[in-house]
Amino acid sequence: MQTEAVKIFLLDREQSVAEVVQRLLSSVGYEVEVFSSAKVAFEAIPAKRPQLVISEVELAEGNGIDLCAQIRENYSALPVLFLTTVRELEQRLEALRSGAIDYITKPFDRQLLLAKIENILRLVHSCGEQVQSLRCHKTIPNLLVELQQAGVQTIVPQPDVQSKYGYSYPVLDRISTVSSDAEERISVLEKLSSEGWLGKKIYDVVKLCPNCQSFNVNFRVVCPFCHFPGLEEGLPIPDSNQIRLDQDENSDKEQVPSTAIIRTRHYFCPQCQKTFPEATVFGRCLRCGKNFDEKDAKVQIIYSYYIQDAKLNGTEIRANNSQLVFQALTACELKSYEFRFLRPFLELELREAKLSNKEFALVSFQVTNLTEYVHREGEDVARRSLRNLFLVVKKFLRPLDVIFLAEHDGIEIVLRHTSQQIAQLFVTRLQSYLERLDRKLAVKLKLVTFPKGHESASESVSEDSPLPTLAAQET
């Protein structure tokens, strides 16, 4: 396991003990910062961003258990390991209840401490990847629909000196479901791109310092022999290996060399007095102050992204009726999204369901005679009738349920975190309530539950058939 980049906070009331532990951890590559105050250590977390906190229970200023509880509340992903002289069972239990991941008493075995630290970091890294994956799956469908709502077609990076790579995507600041973390944003955008919902183009290529990965680097041409930067650019000179002499058979007169065989440029180093055709490019990092060859620089490609209209528009909705449905939903204060975003939303909900073992359901609410009703009664009457229907639907919806416009005359309701039995009860109660209304709009309901019986959400929502067709329970 690589430990070069791992930063550890070490808290102890005894300076001599802290120095022994610091030397031990530093000897295997960890970067250790020592504190005696719980308050100072806690305030340093946002700026220093440690990967592990090792603390004594009793500190010179503050208490390790209180610090652990604060970390658990504000930085839940940051593990805390107690290394302490306190051996009482009650104190140990209190420390673990406060959120500590482990507890070691002094005197301690050095190899045991190192093994526990390595296991903790490995566990945190593994869990972090799973959480990031789950967070990404939750974010993607919301990002798609919010981009559409905001009218965003392209996501173009802008220079940002505060960002890790010198660029950020400020247009995403308007999207509430996306984290402000630059790397997480890139992860979400790359996920959307890999699944075909976003296209991408190379916007810039950033060369980073190989030592500290900073983009704040100056590059300059230097001598390849002595690395002196003050080179002199010489005039074109002939290449003696390529000079062709045109000689007449009856004349010994040498002709002037052709200009086509003259080398275009050369460099002269005033320090080592050497002439050469090509110079070397060296970089100097303004953050860590180290010099390096440009060939050793780390490369980060910055992309601009754009919505794949060709794919998203593969299933068009009928403009007139869908506009009436949208207006009726808006009048009921119900937020809705276009039908083209339903399929990716279901696919990602299915992935989350497999990870968390939480079922969900799709209810198709189709108004079968809407077109005839609009022609007969007019748009205003149809809009009011739809509004009355959706007010009934609103009574049964929860805050986490999501509404999409259907491809044809209706809506698709995603009941998130809902079992098959509860989803069936939802449809039965809604149908019963609708039947008691004096209405002229005919409603057809269909129910599909996930993930049971479905390998892919696209099997239930296809481009050719907007309504669920697999194991659908029709009411």
C-alpha positions as CSV (number, residue, x, y, z in Angstrom):
1,M,0.0,0.0,0.0
2,Q,1.3,3.4,-1.0
3,T,1.5,5.9,1.9
4,E,3.3,8.9,0.4
5,A,0.2,11.0,0.1
6,V,-1.5,9.9,3.3
7,K,-1.7,12.7,6.0
8,I,-2.3,11.7,9.6
9,F,-3.2,14.0,12.6
10,L,-1.6,12.8,15.8
11,L,-2.9,14.1,19.1
12,D,-1.2,13.5,22.4
13,R,-0.7,15.4,25.6
14,E,2.9,14.1,26.0
15,Q,5.3,15.6,23.5
16,S,7.9,12.8,23.9
17,V,5.3,10.0,23.2
18,A,4.0,12.0,20.2
19,E,7.6,12.3,18.8
20,V,8.1,8.5,19.1
21,V,4.9,7.8,17.2
22,Q,5.6,10.5,14.6
23,R,9.0,9.0,13.8
24,L,7.5,5.5,13.5
25,L,4.8,6.6,11.1
26,S,7.2,8.9,9.1
27,S,9.6,6.0,8.7
28,V,7.0,4.2,6.5
29,G,6.1,7.2,4.5
30,Y,3.1,8.8,6.3
31,E,3.0,12.5,6.7
32,V,2.3,13.2,10.3
33,E,1.2,16.5,12.0
34,V,1.2,16.6,15.8
35,F,-1.4,18.5,18.0
36,S,-1.9,18.8,21.7
37,S,-5.2,20.7,21.4
38,A,-8.4,19.1,20.2
39,K,-9.8,22.5,19.1
40,V,-6.7,23.4,17.0
41,A,-6.7,20.0,15.4
42,F,-10.4,20.1,14.5
43,E,-10.1,23.6,13.0
44,A,-7.2,22.4,10.9
45,I,-9.1,19.6,9.2
46,P,-10.7,21.6,6.3
47,A,-7.3,23.0,5.2
48,K,-5.1,20.1,5.9
49,R,-7.6,17.3,4.9
50,P,-6.1,14.4,6.8
51,Q,-7.0,10.8,6.0
52,L,-6.7,9.5,9.6
53,V,-6.8,11.0,13.1
54,I,-4.9,9.2,15.9
55,S,-5.8,10.6,19.3
56,E,-5.3,10.1,23.0
57,V,-8.4,10.3,25.2
58,E,-7.1,12.8,27.6
59,L,-5.4,15.8,25.9
60,A,-3.6,18.9,27.1
61,E,-6.5,21.0,25.8
62,G,-9.8,19.3,25.3
63,N,-10.9,15.7,25.2
64,G,-10.3,13.1,22.5
65,I,-13.8,11.5,22.8
66,D,-15.5,14.9,22.3
67,L,-13.2,15.5,19.3
68,C,-14.2,12.2,17.8
69,A,-17.9,13.0,18.2
70,Q,-17.4,16.4,16.4
71,I,-15.5,14.7,13.6
72,R,-18.2,12.1,13.2
73,E,-20.9,14.8,13.0
74,N,-19.0,17.1,10.6
75,Y,-16.6,14.8,8.7
76,S,-18.2,11.4,8.8
77,A,-15.8,9.8,6.3
78,L,-12.7,10.7,8.4
79,P,-11.7,7.7,10.7
80,V,-10.5,8.2,14.2
81,L,-8.2,5.7,16.0
82,F,-7.6,6.0,19.7
83,L,-4.0,5.4,21.0
84,T,-4.3,5.9,24.7
85,T,-3.2,4.9,28.2
86,V,-6.8,4.7,29.4
87,R,-7.7,1.1,29.9
88,E,-11.1,1.2,31.6
89,L,-13.8,-0.6,29.8
90,E,-16.3,2.2,30.2
91,Q,-14.0,4.7,28.6
92,R,-13.3,2.3,25.7
93,L,-17.0,1.8,25.1
94,E,-17.6,5.5,25.2
95,A,-14.8,6.1,22.7
96,L,-16.3,3.5,20.3
97,R,-19.8,4.9,20.7
98,S,-18.5,8.4,19.8
99,G,-17.5,7.1,16.4
100,A,-13.9,5.7,16.8
101,I,-13.0,2.9,14.3
102,D,-10.6,1.2,16.8
103,Y,-8.9,1.5,20.2
104,I,-5.3,0.7,21.1
105,T,-3.8,1.0,24.6
106,K,-0.3,2.0,25.5
107,P,2.3,0.5,25.6
108,F,1.6,-0.7,22.1
109,D,3.3,-3.0,19.6
110,R,4.7,-1.0,16.7
111,Q,3.9,-3.6,14.0
112,L,0.3,-4.0,15.3
113,L,-0.2,-0.2,15.1
114,L,1.1,-0.1,11.6
115,A,-1.0,-3.0,10.5
116,K,-4.2,-1.5,12.0
117,I,-3.5,1.8,10.3
118,E,-3.0,0.1,7.0
119,N,-6.2,-1.9,7.4
120,I,-8.2,1.2,8.4
121,L,-7.0,3.2,5.3
122,R,-7.7,0.3,3.0
123,L,-11.2,-0.1,4.4
124,V,-11.9,3.6,4.2
125,H,-10.7,3.7,0.6
126,S,-12.8,0.7,-0.4
127,C,-16.0,2.2,1.3
128,G,-15.3,5.6,-0.2
129,E,-15.3,4.1,-3.7
130,Q,-18.6,2.4,-3.1
131,V,-20.2,5.5,-1.7
132,Q,-18.8,7.6,-4.5
133,S,-20.3,5.1,-7.0
134,L,-23.7,5.2,-5.3
135,R,-23.6,9.0,-5.0
136,C,-22.7,9.2,-8.7
137,H,-25.7,6.9,-9.6
138,K,-28.0,9.1,-7.6
139,T,-26.7,12.3,-9.1
140,I,-26.8,11.4,-12.8
141,P,-30.5,11.3,-13.4
142,N,-31.1,14.5,-11.4
143,L,-28.3,16.2,-13.3
144,L,-29.8,15.3,-16.7
145,V,-33.2,16.6,-15.8
146,E,-31.9,19.8,-14.2
147,L,-29.7,20.5,-17.2
148,Q,-32.8,20.2,-19.3
149,Q,-34.8,22.4,-17.0
150,A,-32.1,25.1,-17.0
151,G,-31.8,25.0,-20.8
152,V,-28.1,24.0,-20.7
153,Q,-26.9,22.5,-23.9
154,T,-23.1,22.7,-23.4
155,I,-20.9,22.5,-20.3
156,V,-17.8,24.5,-21.0
157,P,-14.8,24.7,-18.5
158,Q,-13.6,28.1,-17.4
159,P,-10.2,29.1,-15.9
160,D,-10.2,28.8,-12.1
161,V,-7.0,29.2,-10.1
162,Q,-8.7,27.6,-7.1
163,S,-9.4,24.4,-8.9
164,K,-7.1,21.4,-8.9
165,Y,-6.5,21.4,-12.7
166,G,-6.9,25.1,-13.3
167,Y,-10.4,24.8,-14.7
168,S,-13.9,24.4,-13.3
169,Y,-17.5,24.1,-14.7
170,P,-19.3,27.2,-13.3
171,V,-22.5,26.3,-15.2
172,L,-23.0,23.4,-12.8
173,D,-23.2,25.9,-9.9
174,R,-26.9,26.3,-10.9
175,I,-27.5,22.5,-10.5
176,S,-28.5,21.7,-7.0
177,T,-27.8,18.0,-7.2
178,V,-24.1,18.3,-8.1
179,S,-21.4,18.4,-5.5
180,S,-19.1,21.5,-5.4
181,D,-16.1,19.1,-5.4
182,A,-14.3,19.5,-8.7
183,E,-13.2,15.8,-8.9
184,E,-16.7,14.5,-8.2
185,R,-18.1,16.8,-10.9
186,I,-15.7,15.4,-13.4
187,S,-16.6,11.9,-12.3
188,V,-20.3,12.5,-12.9
189,L,-19.7,14.2,-16.3
190,E,-17.4,11.3,-17.4
191,K,-20.1,8.8,-16.3
192,L,-22.7,10.6,-18.4
193,S,-20.3,10.7,-21.3
194,S,-19.4,6.9,-21.0
195,E,-23.2,6.1,-21.1
196,G,-23.7,8.2,-24.2
197,W,-25.9,11.0,-22.7
198,L,-23.2,13.6,-23.0
199,G,-20.7,14.0,-25.8
200,K,-17.3,15.6,-25.2
201,K,-14.5,17.4,-27.0
202,I,-11.0,18.2,-25.9
203,Y,-10.9,21.8,-24.6
204,D,-7.3,22.0,-23.2
205,V,-4.4,19.8,-22.2
206,V,-3.0,20.8,-18.8
207,K,0.6,19.7,-17.8
208,L,1.0,19.1,-14.1
209,C,4.0,19.1,-11.9
210,P,5.0,15.4,-11.4
211,N,5.9,16.1,-7.8
212,C,2.9,17.9,-6.3
213,Q,0.4,17.7,-9.3
214,S,0.1,21.5,-9.4
215,F,-1.0,23.1,-12.7
216,N,0.9,26.3,-11.7
217,V,3.9,25.7,-13.8
218,N,6.2,27.8,-16.0
219,F,7.9,26.1,-18.9
220,R,11.0,27.5,-20.7
221,V,13.5,26.3,-23.3
222,V,16.9,25.3,-21.9
223,C,20.2,23.9,-23.1
224,P,20.0,20.0,-23.3
225,F,23.6,19.8,-22.0
226,C,23.8,22.3,-19.1
227,H,20.1,23.3,-18.7
228,F,21.1,27.0,-19.1
229,P,17.9,29.0,-20.0
230,G,19.5,32.0,-21.8
231,L,19.8,30.4,-25.3
232,E,20.6,32.4,-28.4
233,E,18.6,31.6,-31.5
234,G,21.0,31.3,-34.5
235,L,20.5,32.1,-38.2
236,P,19.7,29.3,-40.7
237,I,22.8,27.2,-41.5
238,P,23.3,24.6,-44.3
239,D,23.2,20.9,-43.5
240,S,26.5,19.6,-44.7
241,N,25.2,16.1,-45.0
242,Q,22.5,17.1,-47.5
243,I,24.3,19.7,-49.7
244,R,24.0,18.7,-53.3
245,L,26.5,20.2,-55.8
246,D,25.4,20.7,-59.3
247,Q,28.4,20.3,-61.5
248,D,28.6,20.6,-65.2
249,E,30.3,17.7,-66.9
250,N,32.5,20.2,-68.8
251,S,33.1,22.5,-65.8
252,D,34.7,22.2,-62.4
253,K,32.8,25.2,-61.1
254,E,30.8,24.5,-57.9
255,Q,27.2,25.7,-57.9
256,V,25.5,27.4,-54.9
257,P,23.7,24.9,-52.7
258,S,19.9,24.8,-53.1
259,T,17.9,26.7,-50.4
260,A,15.6,23.7,-50.0
261,I,18.4,21.8,-48.2
262,I,19.1,24.5,-45.6
263,R,18.2,23.7,-42.1
264,T,15.8,26.3,-40.7
265,R,17.1,27.0,-37.2
266,H,19.7,26.3,-34.6
267,Y,20.4,27.2,-30.9
268,F,23.6,28.4,-29.2
269,C,24.3,28.1,-25.5
270,P,26.5,30.9,-24.3
271,Q,27.4,29.0,-21.1
272,C,28.7,25.7,-22.5
273,Q,29.4,27.2,-26.0
274,K,27.5,24.4,-27.8
275,T,25.3,24.6,-30.9
276,F,22.4,22.2,-31.3
277,P,19.3,22.0,-33.5
278,E,16.7,21.2,-30.7
279,A,16.4,22.6,-27.2
280,T,14.9,20.9,-24.1
281,V,11.8,22.3,-22.4
282,F,12.0,22.4,-18.6
283,G,9.2,23.2,-16.2
284,R,9.4,25.0,-12.8
285,C,6.6,24.4,-10.4
286,L,5.6,27.6,-8.6
287,R,4.1,25.6,-5.8
288,C,6.9,23.3,-4.7
289,G,9.7,25.1,-6.5
290,K,11.1,22.0,-8.2
291,N,12.4,21.8,-11.8
292,F,11.5,18.9,-14.1
293,D,11.7,17.8,-17.8
294,E,8.5,18.5,-19.7
295,K,8.5,14.8,-20.7
296,D,8.0,13.9,-17.1
297,A,5.0,16.2,-16.6
298,K,1.6,14.6,-15.8
299,V,-1.0,15.3,-18.4
300,Q,-4.7,16.1,-17.5
301,I,-7.1,16.4,-20.5
302,I,-9.9,19.0,-19.9
303,Y,-13.1,18.4,-21.8
304,S,-16.1,20.4,-22.7
305,Y,-19.4,18.5,-22.7
306,Y,-22.6,18.8,-24.7
307,I,-25.9,17.0,-24.5
308,Q,-26.4,14.3,-27.1
309,D,-29.5,15.6,-28.8
310,A,-29.5,12.8,-31.4
311,K,-29.9,10.2,-28.6
312,L,-32.1,12.2,-26.2
313,N,-34.5,13.2,-29.0
314,G,-34.9,9.6,-30.2
315,T,-38.4,9.6,-28.7
316,E,-40.4,12.7,-29.5
317,I,-43.5,13.6,-27.6
318,R,-46.6,15.2,-29.2
319,A,-46.1,18.8,-28.6
320,N,-49.7,20.0,-28.2
321,N,-51.0,17.4,-25.7
322,S,-47.7,17.2,-23.7
323,Q,-47.9,21.0,-23.3
324,L,-51.4,20.7,-21.9
325,V,-50.2,17.9,-19.5
326,F,-47.2,20.0,-18.4
327,Q,-49.4,23.1,-17.8
328,A,-51.9,21.1,-15.8
329,L,-49.1,19.6,-13.6
330,T,-47.7,23.1,-13.1
331,A,-51.1,24.4,-12.0
332,C,-51.0,21.6,-9.3
333,E,-47.5,22.7,-8.3
334,L,-46.1,19.3,-9.4
335,K,-42.6,19.3,-10.9
336,S,-42.2,17.1,-14.0
337,Y,-39.5,16.1,-16.5
338,E,-39.4,15.2,-20.1
339,F,-40.0,11.6,-21.2
340,R,-36.5,11.3,-22.8
341,F,-35.0,11.4,-19.3
342,L,-37.1,8.5,-18.0
343,R,-35.0,5.7,-19.3
344,P,-31.6,6.8,-17.9
345,F,-33.4,7.6,-14.6
346,L,-34.8,4.0,-14.4
347,E,-31.5,2.4,-15.3
348,L,-29.7,4.2,-12.5
349,E,-32.5,3.6,-10.0
350,L,-32.2,-0.1,-10.9
351,R,-28.5,0.0,-10.1
352,E,-29.1,1.7,-6.8
353,A,-31.8,-0.8,-6.0
354,K,-29.4,-3.7,-6.6
355,L,-26.8,-2.0,-4.3
356,S,-29.2,-1.1,-1.5
357,N,-31.8,-3.8,-1.9
358,K,-34.6,-1.2,-2.2
359,E,-37.3,-1.8,-4.7
360,F,-39.1,0.8,-6.7
361,A,-42.0,1.0,-9.1
362,L,-43.2,2.7,-12.3
363,V,-46.9,3.7,-12.6
364,S,-48.0,4.7,-16.1
365,F,-51.0,7.1,-16.0
366,Q,-52.3,7.3,-19.6
367,V,-55.3,9.5,-20.7
368,T,-56.5,7.4,-23.6
369,N,-59.0,9.8,-25.1
370,L,-57.2,13.1,-24.5
371,T,-56.8,14.0,-28.2
372,E,-60.5,13.5,-28.9
373,Y,-61.4,15.4,-25.8
374,V,-59.3,18.4,-26.8
375,H,-60.9,18.5,-30.3
376,R,-64.4,18.3,-28.8
377,E,-64.1,20.6,-25.7
378,G,-61.1,22.8,-26.4
379,E,-57.8,23.2,-24.8
380,D,-59.0,25.3,-21.8
381,V,-61.5,22.7,-20.7
382,A,-59.1,19.9,-21.3
383,R,-56.5,21.7,-19.2
384,R,-58.9,22.1,-16.3
385,S,-60.0,18.5,-16.5
386,L,-56.4,17.3,-16.4
387,R,-55.7,19.5,-13.5
388,N,-58.5,17.9,-11.5
389,L,-57.1,14.5,-12.3
390,F,-53.6,15.4,-11.2
391,L,-54.9,17.0,-7.9
392,V,-56.1,13.5,-7.1
393,V,-52.7,12.0,-8.0
394,K,-51.0,14.6,-5.8
395,K,-52.9,13.3,-2.7
396,F,-51.1,10.0,-3.0
397,L,-47.6,11.2,-3.9
398,R,-44.6,11.4,-1.5
399,P,-41.8,14.0,-1.8
400,L,-39.3,11.5,-3.1
401,D,-41.6,10.3,-6.0
402,V,-40.7,11.7,-9.5
403,I,-43.0,12.5,-12.4
404,F,-42.1,12.4,-16.1
405,L,-44.2,13.4,-19.0
406,A,-45.4,10.3,-20.9
407,E,-44.6,9.9,-24.6
408,H,-48.3,9.9,-25.4
409,D,-51.0,11.8,-23.4
410,G,-50.2,11.2,-19.7
411,I,-47.5,10.9,-17.1
412,E,-45.1,8.3,-15.7
413,I,-44.7,8.2,-11.9
414,V,-41.6,6.6,-10.4
415,L,-42.4,5.5,-6.8
416,R,-38.9,5.3,-5.3
417,H,-38.0,3.0,-2.4
418,T,-41.4,1.3,-2.7
419,S,-42.1,-2.5,-2.4
420,Q,-44.4,-4.3,-4.8
421,Q,-47.2,-4.6,-2.2
422,I,-47.2,-0.9,-1.4
423,A,-47.0,0.0,-5.1
424,Q,-50.0,-2.2,-5.9
425,L,-51.9,-0.6,-3.0
426,F,-51.0,2.9,-4.5
427,V,-52.6,1.9,-7.9
428,T,-55.6,0.3,-6.3
429,R,-56.4,3.3,-4.1
430,L,-55.8,5.8,-6.9
431,Q,-58.0,3.8,-9.3
432,S,-60.8,3.6,-6.7
433,Y,-60.6,7.4,-6.1
434,L,-60.7,8.2,-9.8
435,E,-63.7,6.0,-10.4
436,R,-65.7,8.1,-7.9
437,L,-65.1,11.3,-9.9
438,D,-67.6,12.5,-12.5
439,R,-65.0,12.7,-15.3
440,K,-65.0,12.4,-19.1
441,L,-61.3,11.7,-19.4
442,A,-60.5,7.9,-19.6
443,V,-57.5,6.9,-17.5
444,K,-55.5,3.7,-17.9
445,L,-53.1,2.6,-15.2
446,K,-50.2,0.2,-15.5
447,L,-47.8,-0.9,-12.8
448,V,-44.3,-2.4,-13.1
449,T,-42.1,-3.1,-10.0
450,F,-38.3,-3.2,-10.0
451,P,-35.9,-5.0,-9.8
452,K,-37.8,-8.3,-9.5
453,G,-38.2,-9.8,-13.0
454,H,-36.3,-7.1,-14.8
455,E,-32.7,-7.3,-15.9
456,S,-32.9,-3.8,-17.4
457,A,-35.2,-0.9,-17.0
458,S,-35.1,-0.3,-20.7
459,E,-37.0,-3.6,-21.2
460,S,-39.9,-1.9,-19.6
461,V,-39.5,1.5,-21.2
462,S,-38.4,1.2,-24.8
463,E,-38.3,3.7,-27.6
464,D,-41.0,1.9,-29.5
465,S,-43.3,1.3,-26.5
466,P,-43.4,4.0,-23.9
467,L,-45.5,2.0,-21.4
468,P,-44.3,-0.9,-19.4
469,T,-44.8,-4.2,-21.2
470,L,-43.0,-6.8,-19.0
471,A,-45.1,-8.4,-16.2
472,A,-47.3,-5.3,-16.1
473,Q,-50.2,-5.4,-13.8
474,E,-53.0,-3.6,-15.6
475,T,-55.8,-2.0,-13.7
